[in-house]
Amino acid sequence: MSADCIFCKIVRGEIPSKKVYEDEEIFAFHDINPLAQVHFMIVPKQHIPSLAEADLSHQAVLGRILAKAGELARAQGATDGFRTLINTGRVGQQEVYHLHVHILGGPDPLGPMLVRKK
């Protein structure tokens, strides 16, 4: 873990969060500025700066995140589908450089993922 990473501090319990789930490899918690009725993040406990830095040594934890996403989304109220989003790097508008998967959903449709340029 990184000493100054906000998500590492959340995983360690140094910063409070509204926890959704935790096991030995991953931690899920609600986003503090939700963009949908259901909006939480799943992070690996291991500090991986972004998806661009992930490699085959991370495949088990990445698979665990995706395999757990549906169960957690349904438990949080996204029973009719949800969106998974991984912002990566500057162009992807990643704000916290600790790999995290946003899970967004709820009873109302989310709208388009991106607005097409004409």
N, C-alpha and C positions, 0 to 999 in steps of 0.2 A: 504494500500500500504506500501511497505517497503522503508525506507529512502535511502538505499544504493543500491537498485536493479536497474540495468541499464534499464530494460524494464519498471519498474515503473516510472523511470525518463523520458523515452520516452513518456509514456502515459500522464504524467503530463506536457509535453512540455518543460522540462528542457534540454533535449537532442534532437536536430533536427532529424527528420526522414522524409522519403518520404511516406506520409500517403496514404493508399489505401482506408480505411474505418474506421469510428468510430460511435459508438452509446453509449448508457448509460452503456452497460456492456462489450463491446469488442472493441479492437483496432487492426487494421491491417496495416502493413507497410512492405516496401520492405526490403529484406535482404541486408546488406551492402557488403556481399561477395557472390553474387548469384552463384548457382551451376547449374542453368538452365535458359533458356530464360525468363521464368516466375518463380520468386522465391520471395515469400513474406511470412510473418508470421501473424498469428492471435493469439492474446493473450487476456486472460480475464483482465479486468481492476483491478479486485481484485487480490491481490498477492497470488498465489497458487504455492508453490515451484516446484512441479512436479506432473505428473499424479499419482505417487505412493502416494502422500498426498491428492489427490482428494477423496471426498466421496459423498454420496448422497445429501448433502447440496449444492454441486456444479453442480448437474445434469442439471439445467436449462441453466447455462452459457456454459457448455460443449456442450449441444445440440444446443445452439445458434451458437456456433463456427462452428460445423459441418454442420448445416443447411445453414449457410451463405457461406460456402466454395465454393460451386459450382458456385453460382452467381458471387462471386468475382473473382474466377479463370477464368471464361469465359470473364468477363469484362477486365481482364488483358491480354487476348490473348490465354489462354489455352482452346481452343474451342473443342478440340478432346480428352479430358481427361487430368487428372493430378494426381499427387501423393500427399497424405497427410502423413506426417511423424511427430511423436511425440517421440523425444529422451527423455528417462527417466533414471535418475540416472547415476552413473559412468559407468556401463556396457553398458548402452544405449548411452553413449557418450554425455550426456546433458552438454552443456557448460554454459548456463545461467539458474540459478535455479529460474525461473519464467515460469510456464507452457506455452508452445507455440507450435502451430501447424504450421509446414512448409507446404506450398503449392508450389509444383514444377510442371512445365509443359512447354508447348510451342508447336510449330509445329513439332519439332523433337522428336522421341521416347527417353525416358530417359535411357533405358538400364535396366539391372537387378537390383533389389533392393539390393541384397547381392550376393557376389560371393560364390558359394558353395565350401566347402573344399573337396578335393578328398581323 
